[in-house]
Amino acid sequence: MIISDYIQTIAGSFILISLVLGYFIHEYFYFFTFFVGLNLFQSGISGFCPLAKILKRMGL
């Protein structure tokens, strides 16, 4: 897998988990979904992705 595959998998997992937590636990977990979506949007426009830098430092 290349680094963009890891980013898409992690972001998708975070979104699904936060949606489930928002539905079953508390609605404030939806803000995490918003944050992940906003980060994906800004990284698509600017090309800067903090998760990519973290994954590169981990050696992926």
PyMOL Python script that loads the backbone (N, CA, C, O; Angstrom):
from pymol import cmd

cmd.read_pdbstr("""\
ATOM      1  N   MET A   1       0.846  -1.188   0.000  1.00  0.00           N
ATOM      2  CA  MET A   1       0.000   0.000   0.000  1.00  0.00           C
ATOM      3  C   MET A   1       0.887   1.246   0.000  1.00  0.00           C
ATOM      4  O   MET A   1       1.941   1.289   0.634  1.00  0.00           O
ATOM      5  N   ILE A   2       0.424   2.244  -0.727  1.00  0.00           N
ATOM      6  CA  ILE A   2       1.128   3.519  -0.697  1.00  0.00           C
ATOM      7  C   ILE A   2       0.506   4.403   0.376  1.00  0.00           C
ATOM      8  O   ILE A   2      -0.549   4.080   0.923  1.00  0.00           O
ATOM      9  N   ILE A   3       1.158   5.511   0.671  1.00  0.00           N
ATOM     10  CA  ILE A   3       0.759   6.336   1.821  1.00  0.00           C
ATOM     11  C   ILE A   3      -0.662   6.905   1.658  1.00  0.00           C
ATOM     12  O   ILE A   3      -1.374   7.070   2.649  1.00  0.00           O
ATOM     13  N   SER A   4      -1.072   7.201   0.437  1.00  0.00           N
ATOM     14  CA  SER A   4      -2.426   7.733   0.247  1.00  0.00           C
ATOM     15  C   SER A   4      -3.484   6.677   0.557  1.00  0.00           C
ATOM     16  O   SER A   4      -4.583   7.013   0.998  1.00  0.00           O
ATOM     17  N   ASP A   5      -3.162   5.402   0.329  1.00  0.00           N
ATOM     18  CA  ASP A   5      -4.090   4.334   0.701  1.00  0.00           C
ATOM     19  C   ASP A   5      -4.264   4.252   2.211  1.00  0.00           C
ATOM     20  O   ASP A   5      -5.373   4.058   2.709  1.00  0.00           O
ATOM     21  N   TYR A   6      -3.153   4.402   2.937  1.00  0.00           N
ATOM     22  CA  TYR A   6      -3.229   4.419   4.403  1.00  0.00           C
ATOM     23  C   TYR A   6      -4.074   5.599   4.891  1.00  0.00           C
ATOM     24  O   TYR A   6      -4.892   5.448   5.799  1.00  0.00           O
ATOM     25  N   ILE A   7      -3.873   6.766   4.289  1.00  0.00           N
ATOM     26  CA  ILE A   7      -4.618   7.958   4.697  1.00  0.00           C
ATOM     27  C   ILE A   7      -6.110   7.769   4.467  1.00  0.00           C
ATOM     28  O   ILE A   7      -6.919   8.099   5.334  1.00  0.00           O
ATOM     29  N   GLN A   8      -6.475   7.247   3.319  1.00  0.00           N
ATOM     30  CA  GLN A   8      -7.895   7.028   3.025  1.00  0.00           C
ATOM     31  C   GLN A   8      -8.503   5.995   3.962  1.00  0.00           C
ATOM     32  O   GLN A   8      -9.640   6.156   4.405  1.00  0.00           O
ATOM     33  N   THR A   9      -7.761   4.937   4.268  1.00  0.00           N
ATOM     34  CA  THR A   9      -8.258   3.897   5.166  1.00  0.00           C
ATOM     35  C   THR A   9      -8.433   4.428   6.588  1.00  0.00           C
ATOM     36  O   THR A   9      -9.451   4.167   7.230  1.00  0.00           O
ATOM     37  N   ILE A  10      -7.453   5.164   7.071  1.00  0.00           N
ATOM     38  CA  ILE A  10      -7.530   5.711   8.428  1.00  0.00           C
ATOM     39  C   ILE A  10      -8.635   6.758   8.530  1.00  0.00           C
ATOM     40  O   ILE A  10      -9.407   6.750   9.489  1.00  0.00           O
ATOM     41  N   ALA A  11      -8.718   7.656   7.553  1.00  0.00           N
ATOM     42  CA  ALA A  11      -9.754   8.696   7.582  1.00  0.00           C
ATOM     43  C   ALA A  11     -11.150   8.072   7.501  1.00  0.00           C
ATOM     44  O   ALA A  11     -12.058   8.485   8.223  1.00  0.00           O
ATOM     45  N   GLY A  12     -11.319   7.095   6.639  1.00  0.00           N
ATOM     46  CA  GLY A  12     -12.617   6.424   6.541  1.00  0.00           C
ATOM     47  C   GLY A  12     -12.993   5.715   7.824  1.00  0.00           C
ATOM     48  O   GLY A  12     -14.153   5.738   8.235  1.00  0.00           O
ATOM     49  N   SER A  13     -12.018   5.085   8.459  1.00  0.00           N
ATOM     50  CA  SER A  13     -12.275   4.414   9.730  1.00  0.00           C
ATOM     51  C   SER A  13     -12.662   5.408  10.816  1.00  0.00           C
ATOM     52  O   SER A  13     -13.594   5.169  11.584  1.00  0.00           O
ATOM     53  N   PHE A  14     -11.934   6.534  10.877  1.00  0.00           N
ATOM     54  CA  PHE A  14     -12.260   7.564  11.863  1.00  0.00           C
ATOM     55  C   PHE A  14     -13.674   8.100  11.661  1.00  0.00           C
ATOM     56  O   PHE A  14     -14.402   8.316  12.630  1.00  0.00           O
ATOM     57  N   ILE A  15     -14.060   8.312  10.419  1.00  0.00           N
ATOM     58  CA  ILE A  15     -15.399   8.835  10.135  1.00  0.00           C
ATOM     59  C   ILE A  15     -16.466   7.830  10.559  1.00  0.00           C
ATOM     60  O   ILE A  15     -17.440   8.200  11.214  1.00  0.00           O
ATOM     61  N   LEU A  16     -16.288   6.564  10.190  1.00  0.00           N
ATOM     62  CA  LEU A  16     -17.277   5.554  10.564  1.00  0.00           C
ATOM     63  C   LEU A  16     -17.372   5.377  12.071  1.00  0.00           C
ATOM     64  O   LEU A  16     -18.471   5.270  12.615  1.00  0.00           O
ATOM     65  N   ILE A  17     -16.232   5.345  12.747  1.00  0.00           N
ATOM     66  CA  ILE A  17     -16.236   5.196  14.205  1.00  0.00           C
ATOM     67  C   ILE A  17     -16.905   6.379  14.882  1.00  0.00           C
ATOM     68  O   ILE A  17     -17.683   6.198  15.819  1.00  0.00           O
ATOM     69  N   SER A  18     -16.611   7.592  14.419  1.00  0.00           N
ATOM     70  CA  SER A  18     -17.215   8.767  15.056  1.00  0.00           C
ATOM     71  C   SER A  18     -18.715   8.845  14.772  1.00  0.00           C
ATOM     72  O   SER A  18     -19.471   9.334  15.611  1.00  0.00           O
ATOM     73  N   LEU A  19     -19.153   8.380  13.619  1.00  0.00           N
ATOM     74  CA  LEU A  19     -20.588   8.343  13.358  1.00  0.00           C
ATOM     75  C   LEU A  19     -21.308   7.363  14.280  1.00  0.00           C
ATOM     76  O   LEU A  19     -22.388   7.663  14.788  1.00  0.00           O
ATOM     77  N   VAL A  20     -20.715   6.208  14.492  1.00  0.00           N
ATOM     78  CA  VAL A  20     -21.306   5.222  15.403  1.00  0.00           C
ATOM     79  C   VAL A  20     -21.319   5.767  16.827  1.00  0.00           C
ATOM     80  O   VAL A  20     -22.323   5.648  17.530  1.00  0.00           O
ATOM     81  N   LEU A  21     -20.203   6.368  17.257  1.00  0.00           N
ATOM     82  CA  LEU A  21     -20.151   6.938  18.606  1.00  0.00           C
ATOM     83  C   LEU A  21     -21.137   8.091  18.759  1.00  0.00           C
ATOM     84  O   LEU A  21     -21.749   8.249  19.815  1.00  0.00           O
ATOM     85  N   GLY A  22     -21.292   8.892  17.718  1.00  0.00           N
ATOM     86  CA  GLY A  22     -22.246   9.992  17.773  1.00  0.00           C
ATOM     87  C   GLY A  22     -23.676   9.510  17.886  1.00  0.00           C
ATOM     88  O   GLY A  22     -24.502  10.139  18.548  1.00  0.00           O
ATOM     89  N   TYR A  23     -23.964   8.409  17.249  1.00  0.00           N
ATOM     90  CA  TYR A  23     -25.329   7.873  17.293  1.00  0.00           C
ATOM     91  C   TYR A  23     -25.628   7.191  18.628  1.00  0.00           C
ATOM     92  O   TYR A  23     -26.703   7.372  19.200  1.00  0.00           O
ATOM     93  N   PHE A  24     -24.667   6.408  19.116  1.00  0.00           N
ATOM     94  CA  PHE A  24     -24.925   5.604  20.311  1.00  0.00           C
ATOM     95  C   PHE A  24     -24.493   6.259  21.620  1.00  0.00           C
ATOM     96  O   PHE A  24     -25.108   6.002  22.655  1.00  0.00           O
ATOM     97  N   ILE A  25     -23.455   7.100  21.609  1.00  0.00           N
ATOM     98  CA  ILE A  25     -22.907   7.636  22.850  1.00  0.00           C
ATOM     99  C   ILE A  25     -23.352   9.082  23.069  1.00  0.00           C
ATOM    100  O   ILE A  25     -24.135   9.369  23.975  1.00  0.00           O
ATOM    101  N   HIS A  26     -22.840   9.996  22.222  1.00  0.00           N
ATOM    102  CA  HIS A  26     -23.165  11.405  22.375  1.00  0.00           C
ATOM    103  C   HIS A  26     -22.991  12.109  21.044  1.00  0.00           C
ATOM    104  O   HIS A  26     -22.091  11.786  20.268  1.00  0.00           O
ATOM    105  N   GLU A  27     -23.856  13.069  20.790  1.00  0.00           N
ATOM    106  CA  GLU A  27     -23.850  13.746  19.493  1.00  0.00           C
ATOM    107  C   GLU A  27     -22.621  14.622  19.265  1.00  0.00           C
ATOM    108  O   GLU A  27     -22.365  15.023  18.130  1.00  0.00           O
ATOM    109  N   TYR A  28     -21.865  14.927  20.295  1.00  0.00           N
ATOM    110  CA  TYR A  28     -20.647  15.729  20.114  1.00  0.00           C
ATOM    111  C   TYR A  28     -19.561  14.997  19.334  1.00  0.00           C
ATOM    112  O   TYR A  28     -18.622  15.627  18.847  1.00  0.00           O
ATOM    113  N   PHE A  29     -19.674  13.679  19.209  1.00  0.00           N
ATOM    114  CA  PHE A  29     -18.712  12.939  18.393  1.00  0.00           C
ATOM    115  C   PHE A  29     -18.828  13.305  16.916  1.00  0.00           C
ATOM    116  O   PHE A  29     -17.902  13.048  16.146  1.00  0.00           O
ATOM    117  N   TYR A  30     -19.940  13.898  16.513  1.00  0.00           N
ATOM    118  CA  TYR A  30     -20.087  14.341  15.122  1.00  0.00           C
ATOM    119  C   TYR A  30     -19.107  15.466  14.789  1.00  0.00           C
ATOM    120  O   TYR A  30     -18.766  15.658  13.622  1.00  0.00           O
ATOM    121  N   PHE A  31     -18.654  16.207  15.793  1.00  0.00           N
ATOM    122  CA  PHE A  31     -17.650  17.243  15.545  1.00  0.00           C
ATOM    123  C   PHE A  31     -16.334  16.623  15.080  1.00  0.00           C
ATOM    124  O   PHE A  31     -15.606  17.232  14.296  1.00  0.00           O
ATOM    125  N   PHE A  32     -16.025  15.418  15.559  1.00  0.00           N
ATOM    126  CA  PHE A  32     -14.828  14.729  15.094  1.00  0.00           C
ATOM    127  C   PHE A  32     -14.964  14.358  13.615  1.00  0.00           C
ATOM    128  O   PHE A  32     -14.004  14.462  12.852  1.00  0.00           O
ATOM    129  N   THR A  33     -16.162  13.926  13.219  1.00  0.00           N
ATOM    130  CA  THR A  33     -16.425  13.646  11.803  1.00  0.00           C
ATOM    131  C   THR A  33     -16.209  14.896  10.976  1.00  0.00           C
ATOM    132  O   THR A  33     -15.596  14.837   9.911  1.00  0.00           O
ATOM    133  N   PHE A  34     -16.706  16.025  11.454  1.00  0.00           N
ATOM    134  CA  PHE A  34     -16.526  17.298  10.767  1.00  0.00           C
ATOM    135  C   PHE A  34     -15.043  17.655  10.649  1.00  0.00           C
ATOM    136  O   PHE A  34     -14.598  18.113   9.597  1.00  0.00           O
ATOM    137  N   PHE A  35     -14.279  17.448  11.723  1.00  0.00           N
ATOM    138  CA  PHE A  35     -12.853  17.761  11.720  1.00  0.00           C
ATOM    139  C   PHE A  35     -12.097  16.910  10.705  1.00  0.00           C
ATOM    140  O   PHE A  35     -11.246  17.424   9.978  1.00  0.00           O
ATOM    141  N   VAL A  36     -12.397  15.620  10.648  1.00  0.00           N
ATOM    142  CA  VAL A  36     -11.726  14.746   9.687  1.00  0.00           C
ATOM    143  C   VAL A  36     -12.080  15.164   8.252  1.00  0.00           C
ATOM    144  O   VAL A  36     -11.205  15.227   7.388  1.00  0.00           O
ATOM    145  N   GLY A  37     -13.345  15.445   8.010  1.00  0.00           N
ATOM    146  CA  GLY A  37     -13.756  15.893   6.684  1.00  0.00           C
ATOM    147  C   GLY A  37     -13.115  17.209   6.294  1.00  0.00           C
ATOM    148  O   GLY A  37     -12.702  17.385   5.148  1.00  0.00           O
ATOM    149  N   LEU A  38     -13.029  18.127   7.229  1.00  0.00           N
ATOM    150  CA  LEU A  38     -12.397  19.420   6.969  1.00  0.00           C
ATOM    151  C   LEU A  38     -10.907  19.248   6.667  1.00  0.00           C
ATOM    152  O   LEU A  38     -10.368  19.920   5.788  1.00  0.00           O
ATOM    153  N   ASN A  39     -10.247  18.352   7.393  1.00  0.00           N
ATOM    154  CA  ASN A  39      -8.840  18.094   7.144  1.00  0.00           C
ATOM    155  C   ASN A  39      -8.633  17.463   5.765  1.00  0.00           C
ATOM    156  O   ASN A  39      -7.677  17.808   5.071  1.00  0.00           O
ATOM    157  N   LEU A  40      -9.503  16.554   5.365  1.00  0.00           N
ATOM    158  CA  LEU A  40      -9.409  15.964   4.028  1.00  0.00           C
ATOM    159  C   LEU A  40      -9.612  17.028   2.959  1.00  0.00           C
ATOM    160  O   LEU A  40      -8.927  17.024   1.935  1.00  0.00           O
ATOM    161  N   PHE A  41     -10.541  17.928   3.191  1.00  0.00           N
ATOM    162  CA  PHE A  41     -10.807  19.006   2.241  1.00  0.00           C
ATOM    163  C   PHE A  41      -9.603  19.926   2.091  1.00  0.00           C
ATOM    164  O   PHE A  41      -9.197  20.232   0.970  1.00  0.00           O
ATOM    165  N   GLN A  42      -9.026  20.371   3.211  1.00  0.00           N
ATOM    166  CA  GLN A  42      -7.892  21.289   3.126  1.00  0.00           C
ATOM    167  C   GLN A  42      -6.663  20.610   2.554  1.00  0.00           C
ATOM    168  O   GLN A  42      -5.875  21.253   1.861  1.00  0.00           O
ATOM    169  N   SER A  43      -6.477  19.319   2.828  1.00  0.00           N
ATOM    170  CA  SER A  43      -5.314  18.633   2.262  1.00  0.00           C
ATOM    171  C   SER A  43      -5.481  18.423   0.759  1.00  0.00           C
ATOM    172  O   SER A  43      -4.492  18.385   0.028  1.00  0.00           O
ATOM    173  N   GLY A  44      -6.706  18.288   0.299  1.00  0.00           N
ATOM    174  CA  GLY A  44      -6.946  18.185  -1.132  1.00  0.00           C
ATOM    175  C   GLY A  44      -6.657  19.480  -1.859  1.00  0.00           C
ATOM    176  O   GLY A  44      -6.184  19.469  -2.996  1.00  0.00           O
ATOM    177  N   ILE A  45      -6.939  20.594  -1.208  1.00  0.00           N
ATOM    178  CA  ILE A  45      -6.706  21.900  -1.823  1.00  0.00           C
ATOM    179  C   ILE A  45      -5.241  22.319  -1.701  1.00  0.00           C
ATOM    180  O   ILE A  45      -4.635  22.760  -2.677  1.00  0.00           O
ATOM    181  N   SER A  46      -4.675  22.180  -0.501  1.00  0.00           N
ATOM    182  CA  SER A  46      -3.332  22.708  -0.266  1.00  0.00           C
ATOM    183  C   SER A  46      -2.218  21.696  -0.507  1.00  0.00           C
ATOM    184  O   SER A  46      -1.074  22.082  -0.750  1.00  0.00           O
ATOM    185  N   GLY A  47      -2.535  20.416  -0.442  1.00  0.00           N
ATOM    186  CA  GLY A  47      -1.505  19.396  -0.588  1.00  0.00           C
ATOM    187  C   GLY A  47      -0.775  19.071   0.694  1.00  0.00           C
ATOM    188  O   GLY A  47       0.103  18.208   0.696  1.00  0.00           O
ATOM    189  N   PHE A  48      -1.111  19.738   1.787  1.00  0.00           N
ATOM    190  CA  PHE A  48      -0.486  19.486   3.083  1.00  0.00           C
ATOM    191  C   PHE A  48      -1.382  18.578   3.915  1.00  0.00           C
ATOM    192  O   PHE A  48      -2.544  18.899   4.163  1.00  0.00           O
ATOM    193  N   CYS A  49      -0.838  17.447   4.342  1.00  0.00           N
ATOM    194  CA  CYS A  49      -1.599  16.512   5.160  1.00  0.00           C
ATOM    195  C   CYS A  49      -0.771  16.124   6.383  1.00  0.00           C
ATOM    196  O   CYS A  49       0.273  15.487   6.245  1.00  0.00           O
ATOM    197  N   PRO A  50      -1.224  16.501   7.570  1.00  0.00           N
ATOM    198  CA  PRO A  50      -0.478  16.168   8.788  1.00  0.00           C
ATOM    199  C   PRO A  50      -0.335  14.656   8.990  1.00  0.00           C
ATOM    200  O   PRO A  50       0.703  14.191   9.461  1.00  0.00           O
ATOM    201  N   LEU A  51      -1.363  13.891   8.638  1.00  0.00           N
ATOM    202  CA  LEU A  51      -1.293  12.444   8.804  1.00  0.00           C
ATOM    203  C   LEU A  51      -0.218  11.841   7.908  1.00  0.00           C
ATOM    204  O   LEU A  51       0.434  10.873   8.302  1.00  0.00           O
ATOM    205  N   ALA A  52      -0.022  12.381   6.730  1.00  0.00           N
ATOM    206  CA  ALA A  52       1.027  11.889   5.838  1.00  0.00           C
ATOM    207  C   ALA A  52       2.400  12.082   6.460  1.00  0.00           C
ATOM    208  O   ALA A  52       3.253  11.199   6.377  1.00  0.00           O
ATOM    209  N   LYS A  53       2.615  13.226   7.077  1.00  0.00           N
ATOM    210  CA  LYS A  53       3.903  13.484   7.737  1.00  0.00           C
ATOM    211  C   LYS A  53       4.113  12.510   8.904  1.00  0.00           C
ATOM    212  O   LYS A  53       5.223  12.015   9.102  1.00  0.00           O
ATOM    213  N   ILE A  54       3.069  12.236   9.666  1.00  0.00           N
ATOM    214  CA  ILE A  54       3.173  11.300  10.783  1.00  0.00           C
ATOM    215  C   ILE A  54       3.492   9.898  10.273  1.00  0.00           C
ATOM    216  O   ILE A  54       4.350   9.211  10.829  1.00  0.00           O
ATOM    217  N   LEU A  55       2.810   9.480   9.228  1.00  0.00           N
ATOM    218  CA  LEU A  55       3.044   8.140   8.675  1.00  0.00           C
ATOM    219  C   LEU A  55       4.448   8.007   8.084  1.00  0.00           C
ATOM    220  O   LEU A  55       5.073   6.952   8.189  1.00  0.00           O
ATOM    221  N   LYS A  56       4.937   9.072   7.468  1.00  0.00           N
ATOM    222  CA  LYS A  56       6.295   9.041   6.912  1.00  0.00           C
ATOM    223  C   LYS A  56       7.321   8.912   8.021  1.00  0.00           C
ATOM    224  O   LYS A  56       8.304   8.187   7.870  1.00  0.00           O
ATOM    225  N   ARG A  57       7.110   9.605   9.134  1.00  0.00           N
ATOM    226  CA  ARG A  57       8.041   9.513  10.280  1.00  0.00           C
ATOM    227  C   ARG A  57       8.005   8.131  10.911  1.00  0.00           C
ATOM    228  O   ARG A  57       8.992   7.683  11.493  1.00  0.00           O
ATOM    229  N   MET A  58       6.852   7.449  10.795  1.00  0.00           N
ATOM    230  CA  MET A  58       6.735   6.089  11.327  1.00  0.00           C
ATOM    231  C   MET A  58       7.388   5.070  10.402  1.00  0.00           C
ATOM    232  O   MET A  58       7.547   3.909  10.776  1.00  0.00           O
ATOM    233  N   GLY A  59       7.766   5.490   9.203  1.00  0.00           N
ATOM    234  CA  GLY A  59       8.456   4.606   8.292  1.00  0.00           C
ATOM    235  C   GLY A  59       7.591   3.927   7.259  1.00  0.00           C
ATOM    236  O   GLY A  59       8.027   2.968   6.623  1.00  0.00           O
ATOM    237  N   LEU A  60       6.380   4.401   7.079  1.00  0.00           N
ATOM    238  CA  LEU A  60       5.499   3.773   6.076  1.00  0.00           C
ATOM    239  C   LEU A  60       5.775   4.347   4.722  1.00  0.00           C
ATOM    240  O   LEU A  60       5.141   3.954   3.743  1.00  0.00           O
TER     241      LEU A  60
END
""", "prot")
cmd.dss("prot")
cmd.show_as("cartoon", "prot")
cmd.util.cbc("prot")
cmd.orient("prot")
